[in-house]
């Protein structure tokens, strides 16, 4: 494998693994990536923090009826 980059060498070695070994390796790599994921700094606002915060705006309006009305408004004559 002279001249190949380390990544290419690793890919070649992975191709030689059995499918179940490849899956196990992928699971281990994903676990490592999850553990290394940077944490949001304290006080960071996430989109999930807003979940349900605007539902009072819609009142009893049905979401599908709203979409249908928007589509009607955009129809060309």
C-alpha atoms as a printed R data frame, in Angstrom:
   type eleno elety resid chain resno       x      y       z
1  ATOM     1    CA   UNK     A     1   0.000  0.000   0.000
2  ATOM     2    CA   UNK     A     2   2.915  2.326  -0.534
3  ATOM     3    CA   UNK     A     3   1.842  5.856  -1.432
4  ATOM     4    CA   UNK     A     4  -1.684  5.545  -0.055
5  ATOM     5    CA   UNK     A     5  -2.891  7.952   2.568
6  ATOM     6    CA   UNK     A     6  -3.701  6.642   6.021
7  ATOM     7    CA   UNK     A     7  -7.423  7.114   5.349
8  ATOM     8    CA   UNK     A     8  -7.197  5.085   2.149
9  ATOM     9    CA   UNK     A     9  -5.350  2.336   4.015
10 ATOM    10    CA   UNK     A    10  -8.051  2.261   6.660
11 ATOM    11    CA   UNK     A    11 -10.790  2.107   4.017
12 ATOM    12    CA   UNK     A    12  -9.028 -0.808   2.332
13 ATOM    13    CA   UNK     A    13  -8.754 -2.640   5.652
14 ATOM    14    CA   UNK     A    14 -12.446 -2.012   6.390
15 ATOM    15    CA   UNK     A    15 -13.493 -3.508   3.049
16 ATOM    16    CA   UNK     A    16 -11.759 -6.727   4.107
17 ATOM    17    CA   UNK     A    17 -13.899 -7.021   7.264
18 ATOM    18    CA   UNK     A    18 -17.023 -9.163   7.383
19 ATOM    19    CA   UNK     A    19 -20.297 -7.164   7.174
20 ATOM    20    CA   UNK     A    20 -21.050 -7.686  10.876
21 ATOM    21    CA   UNK     A    21 -17.556 -6.407  11.759
22 ATOM    22    CA   UNK     A    22 -18.117 -3.357   9.545
23 ATOM    23    CA   UNK     A    23 -21.410 -2.644  11.353
24 ATOM    24    CA   UNK     A    24 -19.732 -3.013  14.745
25 ATOM    25    CA   UNK     A    25 -16.970 -0.631  13.680
26 ATOM    26    CA   UNK     A    26 -19.519  1.896  12.403
27 ATOM    27    CA   UNK     A    27 -21.424  1.714  15.710
28 ATOM    28    CA   UNK     A    28 -18.231  2.265  17.694
29 ATOM    29    CA   UNK     A    29 -17.246  5.238  15.521
30 ATOM    30    CA   UNK     A    30 -20.688  6.813  15.883
31 ATOM    31    CA   UNK     A    31 -20.524  6.367  19.660
32 ATOM    32    CA   UNK     A    32 -17.141  8.121  19.739
33 ATOM    33    CA   UNK     A    33 -18.471 10.970  17.600
34 ATOM    34    CA   UNK     A    34 -21.504 11.404  19.863
35 ATOM    35    CA   UNK     A    35 -19.238 11.618  22.909
36 ATOM    36    CA   UNK     A    36 -17.003 14.215  21.231
37 ATOM    37    CA   UNK     A    37 -19.893 16.402  20.034
38 ATOM    38    CA   UNK     A    38 -19.323 19.849  21.495
39 ATOM    39    CA   UNK     A    39 -21.834 20.895  24.092
40 ATOM    40    CA   UNK     A    40 -23.756 24.115  23.578
41 ATOM    41    CA   UNK     A    41 -22.513 26.922  25.812
42 ATOM    42    CA   UNK     A    42 -24.680 27.702  28.830
43 ATOM    43    CA   UNK     A    43 -27.569 30.009  27.987
44 ATOM    44    CA   UNK     A    44 -27.728 28.880  24.352
45 ATOM    45    CA   UNK     A    45 -31.257 28.906  22.974
46 ATOM    46    CA   UNK     A    46 -32.270 25.814  21.035
47 ATOM    47    CA   UNK     A    47 -35.113 25.544  18.523
48 ATOM    48    CA   UNK     A    48 -36.687 22.885  20.753
49 ATOM    49    CA   UNK     A    49 -37.088 25.569  23.454
50 ATOM    50    CA   UNK     A    50 -39.763 27.172  21.276
51 ATOM    51    CA   UNK     A    51 -41.804 24.005  20.752
52 ATOM    52    CA   UNK     A    52 -45.490 24.798  21.201
53 ATOM    53    CA   UNK     A    53 -44.892 28.429  22.078
54 ATOM    54    CA   UNK     A    54 -47.017 29.806  19.224
55 ATOM    55    CA   UNK     A    55 -49.965 27.455  19.331
56 ATOM    56    CA   UNK     A    56 -52.219 30.137  20.841
57 ATOM    57    CA   UNK     A    57 -51.785 32.155  17.618
58 ATOM    58    CA   UNK     A    58 -53.571 29.500  15.562
59 ATOM    59    CA   UNK     A    59 -56.485 29.035  17.915
60 ATOM    60    CA   UNK     A    60 -58.784 26.302  16.640
61 ATOM    61    CA   UNK     A    61 -57.688 26.572  13.011
62 ATOM    62    CA   UNK     A    62 -56.949 23.250  11.348
63 ATOM    63    CA   UNK     A    63 -53.450 23.056   9.865
64 ATOM    64    CA   UNK     A    64 -54.618 21.384   6.661
65 ATOM    65    CA   UNK     A    65 -57.344 23.981   6.120
66 ATOM    66    CA   UNK     A    66 -54.749 26.711   6.578
67 ATOM    67    CA   UNK     A    67 -52.452 25.128   3.986
68 ATOM    68    CA   UNK     A    68 -55.341 24.665   1.560
69 ATOM    69    CA   UNK     A    69 -56.292 28.342   1.950
70 ATOM    70    CA   UNK     A    70 -52.718 29.443   1.261
71 ATOM    71    CA   UNK     A    71 -52.628 27.321  -1.863
72 ATOM    72    CA   UNK     A    72 -55.913 28.808  -3.075
73 ATOM    73    CA   UNK     A    73 -54.513 32.304  -2.590
74 ATOM    74    CA   UNK     A    74 -51.504 31.429  -4.782
75 ATOM    75    CA   UNK     A    75 -53.482 29.932  -7.657
76 ATOM    76    CA   UNK     A    76 -53.043 31.760 -10.931
77 ATOM    77    CA   UNK     A    77 -56.157 32.883 -12.842
